[in-house]
Amino acid sequence: MRQTGRQSRRPERRTPPTATELAKVHDRTLADAAARELTQPAFPEAGTTGLLDPRPEIGDSWARLRRLGLDPDAGAAAVHLGPAEIEQRRRASGLDSVMPVLRDTLLEPVGQTPLILAIADAEGHVLWQEGERGLRRSADRIGFLTGARWTEESVGTNGIAVALRAQRPMQVHSAEHYLRSHHSWTCVAAPVHDPGTGRLVGAINLSGPARSVRPYLLQLTATAARLAETELRAHRLEALHRLRTLAAPLLARVAGPALVVDAAGWTAAAAGLPPPGRLRVPVDGWGTTAVHWVPGLGECVLEPLADGWLVRPVRPPEEDGSGTVTAEQAEGARLRLDLRRPDRPELTVRGAAGSWSQALSPRHAELLLLLATGREGSSAAQLAEALFGDPGRTVTVRAELSRLRRYLGGLLAHRPYRFAESVLVAVDGPDDPYDLLPASSAPAVRRLRAGLAAGTVRLPGAAPAVPPPRGPGEPLAGEVLAGEALSGVALSGAQPPASSAASWASVGPQSRSASAETSA
């Protein structure tokens, strides 16, 4: 076959590590981490990573559990829900309506393969657990039963917890589990999101003996999660149709432009203006105040209606983009990026355009964090490198920034991309640095987590962190702002690579919630 000059980007295939090899990785990594606590170097020495280092998601999880002090031989005290709370959480998740299709999809096709199907809510509580009887008895012995709280803090690294944190399908095989009592198991899990709000509602998990779990189960679980989301979308469309039927005669009597949206902001019907697909609803709803500033529409009068809202713009929005924040309205505005809750990043804006807040998608939260910590701004290529490790992915970056500008308007500047100079930006970080956008695998975010955990970087405007203890003969580690670290200024010592092994050396003093307010 004739060779061409173009090289494939497909990663090299290799045989997955065996359970015995994973057990050696587990024991060696925990032993190395314990040994490093005696010297506290800033980062591992170059060349210490190897073929059998833990995967990034697994290594990050182990590092976090080491910081929390979880014993890999004992775990933590079991937490179980009572029957009434289990039933309440089942209804609140909305997953009770999709359980029949999940049983048919996941338990029937696998035939004689011994498996347990477990459905957890967004907080990791096991709401349903079904499967082969003998295997369920084995699962009971490690506390994997209905009502159990299957989070990292309680039972260490596991499929449900890792999938909920990463918000993508994940497998935890054998000794990738943090607790040694779980090494004979393999778990595959996929998160489920509400298609109407984007909110994480739970995870679908298949568990079985490590020796018998098949590779196709991860794809099967991911497909089942998409099927569950399709069912949830169908239920939402039915509810939207009912609201549309109710709204039609009401809109016919309203003078001036108006629209009716459901509780999540999706448009059911409109009159007198082009119907937007969805309005951005504040995280805590619109409340009882009559007039709100709505991104895309400007000031609006809102009235509750059945399971939604009647929205009437005070001034009809023009095609020139009124309803977005203008440059004049952005002058002196305050923008707060709240990342304290790992599963619910939130943006709040206060200024001449009014006060409003909304939940953020994971990608928008990543971009706003990078802009908040990058004082001088970044080009599309620099943001692509920070997000994907690939400066060529500028089309994706520009598309996402275009979506942000639709409602942030004059708050954002470009060439380079940054917040407007007059905007005051505050960033609230979580107590644990590893909870900073835990679903993100962006290289810049992972470096920021490691730096915050080691005490060598801080969010702009945050109180100076206490540096970690020095080892014998080790120079004093300097501290830099997160913006400097992300914009290419080297930390004292070697920069950690974007790999799980680097996260182990970032074990340092517990950071407190950081609130940074600075002019971007």
N, C-alpha and C positions, 0 to 999 in steps of 0.2 A: 504494500500500500504506500502511495506517495505521501511523504511527510510535508506538512505545511509549517509556515512560521508561526502560526497561531497556536497558543498553548491553551489547553482546557483549564477552566476554573473549578472543575469538579474535584472535590477533595479525594485524596488517595484512600482507597478502601483497604481496611485491614480487619483481621479477625477480632471480634469483640473480646474483651478480657473475660476469663473464666471466673467462677465464684471463688476459687482458691486464690487467684491473682487479686481479685477485689478485696478479699479478706486481708491479704498482705498490705495492700494500699491503705486500707482502713487502719490497721495497727501501726504501720509506719508513719502515717500522717499525724495521728493523734500523739504518738511518741515524740515526733519531731516538734510538734506544736508545744508540748509540755516542756521539752528541752529548751526551746527558744524563749520561754517565759523567764528563764534564769538570766538571759543576757539582753533580751528586748532589742534586737537589732531593728533598724528601720524597715528593711525589706530583706527577703532571702537572698543569699549570694547567687550571683549569676552562674548558670549551669546546673543548679540543683533540681530544676524541673526535668522530668523524663517522660517516657512513653506511658507509664502507668500512674501519672498524677491523676487525681480525681477530676471529673468533668467540672467545668466552671460553676454550674448551678449547684452541684453537690459540694464542691469545695467551699463555696460561699456559705452554704447552709451549715456545714460543719464548723466553719469559723465563727458564725453567729452563735451556734450552740455552745462552743467553747467559751465565748464571752459571757454567755448566760450561766455557765457553770453546770450544765446538764451532764450527769454521770452516764457514760455510754453503757454501763453495766446495770444501772438501776432505773434510769429514767426519772420521771417526776410522778407526783401523786395523781392518781386517776381522777378524771372529772367526767361525770355522767349526768345526763339530763333525765328528769322525770318524765313519765308518760304524757302529762298534760303539756309540758313545754315542747316535747317532741312533736306532738300533734299541731301545736300552734306554729312551730317553725316550718313544718311541712306545708301548711297552707300559705304562710308568708312567702316561702320560696317560689311558689307557683309550679314547682316541679311535680306535685302530686298528679297534675293533669297529664303528664307525659310518661308516667311510670309504666303504663301498659306497653307503649311502643318501645321503651327501653328494655323491658324484660324480653320482648320478642326479638329485639335486635342483638342483645348481648348474651343472653343465656341459652337461647335455642341453637344458634349456628355453631357454637363451639363444641357441640357433641359431647364426647367422653372426657374432654379436658376439664379437670377439676378447677373450678373458679368460684370466686365470691364477687357478686355485684354489690357495690356500696355507693350510695348517693349521699353527698355531704352538702351542707349549706355553705354560704360564703365565709363563715367563721370556722369551718372545719368540723362541725358537729355531724356525726354519721346519723342521717335521718332514716335511711333504709339500708338493710343488709340482707341479701338473699343469696342462695347458692347451694352447693352440694353439702349435705348434712354433716358428714364426717369432717370436711374441711372447715366448716363453721365452728365445730367443737375445738379444732386446733386454733382457730382465730380467737375464740373466747379466752384461751389461755394467755394470749398476749394483750388482751383488753380490746380487741377489734370487734366491737359489737354495736348494735343500735343504741344511740344515745351517747356514745363515747366522743370525747373532744380530741380529734385526730390532728392536732397542730404540732408544729416543730417544738414549741415550748413544752408540750406534754409528752410526746412520744418520739421526738427527734425527727431526723430527715425521713420523709415518707412520700409516697406518690401524691396523696391528696394535698398535703401541705405545700409541696414544691410546685404542683400545678396551680394552686391558688395564688402563690406568691409570684410565680413567673407569668401567670395568666396565659399559658399555652400548654399543649399536651406534653406530658413528661412521663418518663419511666424511671423507677428506682429499683435497681436489680441487686438482690442478694446483699453483699457487704457494703453497698452504697447507702444502706440504712445506717443511721448513726448508732442506734441501739443494737448491740450484738444479739439480743434475743430475736431480732427480726431478720437475721441474715439468711434464714432458710426460706424467705418469702421474696416475691417480686410483685411490685405494684405498678400499674399503668393508669394514668388519670388524665382527664381533659376538663378544662373549665367550661362553664356554661354562663353566657351573658344574656341579660334581658335585651332582646333586639330593639325594643322601644326606647330604652334609656341608656343602654350600654353598661348598665350596672351588673357587676358580678353577682350571680345568684347561687352558685354552687359548683360542684365538680362531680363527674362520673368516674368511678374507679373500678378496675378489675384487679383482683389479687389472687395469687395462687402460689404453689410451691415453686421455688426458684428453678428447680430441675426440669419442670414441665411447661413453663410459660413460653408461648410461641411469639416470635417477632411481630407477626401480623396483628397482635392484640392492641398495640399502640395505635395503629391506623384505624382499627375497628372502634376503639374508644373515641378517637377524634371524630370519626364519622357519626357516632351516636350523639356526641355533643352537638354537632351541627344539626342533626335531626331534631334534637330537643329544642334547639333555638328556632328551627322552622315551625315546630308545633306552637311554641310561645308566640311567634310572629303571627300565626294564623288566628290565635285567640285575640291578639291585639287588634288585628284588622277587623274582626267581627265586632269588637267593642267600638272601634272607630266608625264603623258603618251604622251602628245603633245611634251613636252621638250625631252623626250626619243627618240621619232621619229626623232626630229631635230638633236640630239646629235650623233646618231649611225654612220652616214657617217663621221662625224668630228673625232670621236675617232679612226676610222679605219685609218686615215691619220696621227695621232699624234704618234711620236716616244717616247717610254717610257711609264711608267704608268701614267694614268690620269683618272679623273672622272668628270662627269657633275652633278651639284647640282642645285636645285631651290633656290630662294631668301631666303628661310628659312633654307637652308642647307640640305634638304632631297635629297638623291642620286637618280638621274634618270638613270644613266648608268655609267659603269666603265670598264676600260681596263687595264690589267696588274697588278691588285692588288685586294684583296678581297674588295668588295664594303661595306663601312660602312653604317649603316642605315641612319645616319645623322651627318653632321659636325656642330660644334658649331660656329655660326655666331656672330660676335660682335653686341652689341645692336644697334649701329649706322651703321651697315653694314661694308664691307671691304674697302669701299672708292676707291680711284684711285691709291693707292700704289700697285706696281706690286708684291712685295714679302711680304708674311705674314707668321707668325708662327701660324700654325693651330693645336690645341690640337688633338693628335692622329696620325697626319701625319708629324709634324715638319714643316720646312720651305717649302713653296709652292709658285709657281707662279700662280697668279690668273688673269683670263681674263673674262670680262663680255660677256655673251652669252644669247641673247634673254631675257627670264625672269629668268636667272640663271647665273651660273659661270662655266667656265672650270678651273679645279684645277689640277695642275701638281706638284707633290712633287719634290723638288730639289734632295733629296736622297730617294730612295725607303724605306718606313718604314719596319723595321724588326719585326719578330714575338716576339722578346724579349721585345717589348714595347717602342721602340724609337718613339719619337713623343709626349711622355708624359714628364713632367718635371723631370729630374734626380736629385739626391741628390746634385751633383756638381752645376747644374744650379740653384737649389733652394738657394744656398749660397748667402745671402745678397739680396734676392728678396723682392720686395715690393708688398703687397697684400692689396687692398682697397675694403672694403665691403660697398657699397653705399645703404643705406636703407632710403634715404630721400624721395623717392617717394613710397607711400604705395603700389601701384599696380605694381611696377617694380623694385624689388631688382636686383642689378647688382654687378658683380665681375670684378675687373680689376687687372691684374698681370703685373708687369714690372720687368725684370731681365735678366739673361744671356740667358734665353730661348726666349727672345723677349718680346714684349708688346702685350697684347690681352685682350679683355673684352667680357663679355657675360651676358645675362639675366639668372637669377637663378629661379629654381622652388621654391615654398613656403617651401617645406621640406628641400631643400639644404640651403636656406637662414636661416632657423631656426638653422640647425646644425652648419653652419659657424659662426653664431652669438654666439652660446654657446661655440664654440671652441675659438673664439676671446676674449670672456670675461672670460674664464676659463684658468688661467695662467698655472696651473700645469697639465692640461689635465684631462680627464675623462674616466672611463671605459664604456663599452657598457651598463651595467646596470644603471650607473649613468645618462648617456644620455637618456636612455629609461625612467627613472623616471622624468627627466627634461622635456621631450617631451610629454609623455603620462600619467604621474602619475603612471606608472606601470613598475617597474624594470625588469619584466619578458619579456618585448618585445624587447629582444636583437637581435633577428633574423632580425627584420625590421631595426634596427639601423645599424647593420653590413652591410646589403645589400645596404643601402643608402650611407654609408661611402665608400663601395667598388666602387660604381658608381662615387663618388667624386674623388677617387684616380685615376680613369682612365684618368682624364685630369689634376688633380693637382699633381699627382705623388709624387715627393720628397718634395713638400711643406707641406705634411701632414706626421706626424709620428704616431706610434701606440704603445700600451702597456705602458702608456695609450694613447688614441687618443688625439692629440694636433697638433698645427702647429709646424713645425721644429723650433728649437731654433734661428736660424739665420734669420728667416723670419720676416720682419717688417710688422705688421698688422695695418691697419687703418680702423676705423668704423665711417661712417658718419650717424648720426641719424637725424630724422625729427625734425621740430620745435615743434610739439605737441607730447608728449610722447605716447599718445594713437594712433598715426599713426605709431608706431614702429611695423612693421609686423602685421597690424590689422587683417589679416585673421587667425592669429595663436591663438589657444586656449591652447598652451603648458603652463603648470603651471609655468615654469621658465621664459618664456617670459612675462606672465601676472604679475609676481612678479617684473620683471625688469621695466615694464611700470609704475606700481604703485610707485616703488621707485624713478624713474626718475621724475614722476609728483610731488611727495612729496618733492623732493629735497634731499632725504636721500641717494641716490646712484647716481653714474655718470659712464659714459662709460670710460674705461681705457684711461688715457691721456687727457680727456676732462678738460676744465677749471672748477674749483670748483664751484658748484652751491650755490646760496644763500639759506640757510635753511629757512623753513617756520616759521612764527611767533610762539612763544611758548604761550601756555595757562598758566594761573595762577598756579604757583607751579609745572609746568611741567619741567623735566630736559632737558637740552640742547641736542638736537638730534645730534648724531655723523654722519659723512658721510663716506661711504665706497665705494670702487670701485665696479662696477657691477660684476666683476669677483669674488670678495669676497662674495657678496650677493648670487650669483648663486652657489658657491661652498660650501655653507653651513654655512658661517659666519653670525651670526644673525645681523640684523639691530638693531639700538637702538630702543627700544620699541618692541612691539610684531610684529612678522611677519604677514603680511596680508594673510588670507586664500585665496585659488584660487577660489574666489566666487565674484559675482558682488557686494555684499554689501561692500567688502573691497575696491573696487575701489572708492567708494564715499569719503572715508577718505583720499584718495591720492590727493584730490584737493589742489594744491599748486601753487607756482610761475611758470610762463610759462618758459619752458626750451628753450634755443636757440639750433640751430643746433650744434650737438656735433661731432667733428672730433677727433678720438682717434688713436694715433699711438704709438705702443709699441712693444717691442720684445715679441713674444708669448712665 
